[in-house]
Amino acid sequence: MGEQLLKIYDEATKLGGGWARARLAKITCISSPKAKNLPDSPEYLQRFNTALETIKRDLKLMWFRY
């Protein structure tokens, strides 16, 4: 359960460390421990993938500013 959701958490962490991991939890309203116990349903995967795209966009904007 939640294997794909946790992989998205791992990807966020690789992209932006703790900030991105916390941002993913905030956007999805689902912490990583809770995600571990949820099914990898299409609804949750869409929510997490949309949040991950938002994080990627935010990171690009942060790097662009510098």
C-alpha positions as CSV (number, residue, x, y, z in Angstrom):
1,M,0.0,0.0,0.0
2,G,1.2,3.5,-0.8
3,E,4.4,2.4,-2.5
4,Q,3.9,4.8,-5.5
5,L,2.9,7.6,-3.1
6,L,6.1,7.1,-1.1
7,K,8.1,7.1,-4.3
8,I,6.7,10.5,-5.0
9,Y,7.8,11.6,-1.6
10,D,11.3,10.3,-2.3
11,E,11.4,12.2,-5.6
12,A,10.3,15.4,-4.0
13,T,13.1,14.9,-1.4
14,K,15.7,14.4,-4.1
15,L,14.5,17.5,-5.9
16,G,14.3,19.9,-2.9
17,G,15.2,18.2,0.3
18,G,13.1,18.7,3.4
19,W,11.5,21.8,2.0
20,A,10.0,19.9,-0.9
21,R,8.9,17.0,1.3
22,A,7.1,19.4,3.7
23,R,5.6,21.2,0.7
24,L,4.2,17.9,-0.7
25,A,2.6,17.1,2.6
26,K,1.1,20.6,2.8
27,I,-0.3,20.6,-0.7
28,T,-1.7,17.1,-0.6
29,C,-2.8,17.3,3.1
30,I,-1.3,13.9,3.5
31,S,1.9,13.2,5.5
32,S,4.4,10.5,4.5
33,P,3.4,8.2,7.3
34,K,-0.2,8.5,6.3
35,A,0.6,8.0,2.6
36,K,2.3,4.7,3.5
37,N,-1.0,3.3,4.6
38,L,-3.1,4.7,1.8
39,P,-3.9,2.8,-1.5
40,D,-2.1,3.9,-4.6
41,S,-5.5,4.8,-6.1
42,P,-5.8,7.0,-9.2
43,E,-7.3,9.8,-7.1
44,Y,-4.3,9.9,-4.7
45,L,-1.8,9.5,-7.5
46,Q,-3.3,12.4,-9.4
47,R,-3.2,14.5,-6.2
48,F,0.4,13.7,-5.5
49,N,1.6,14.1,-9.1
50,T,-0.1,17.4,-9.4
51,A,1.5,18.5,-6.2
52,L,4.9,17.3,-7.4
53,E,4.6,19.4,-10.6
54,T,3.8,22.4,-8.5
55,I,6.9,21.8,-6.4
56,K,9.0,21.4,-9.6
57,R,7.6,24.7,-10.9
58,D,8.3,26.4,-7.5
59,L,11.9,25.1,-7.5
60,K,12.5,26.5,-11.0
61,L,11.1,29.9,-9.9
62,M,13.4,29.9,-6.8
63,W,16.5,29.1,-8.9
64,F,15.5,31.7,-11.5
65,R,15.5,34.4,-8.9
66,Y,19.1,33.8,-8.1
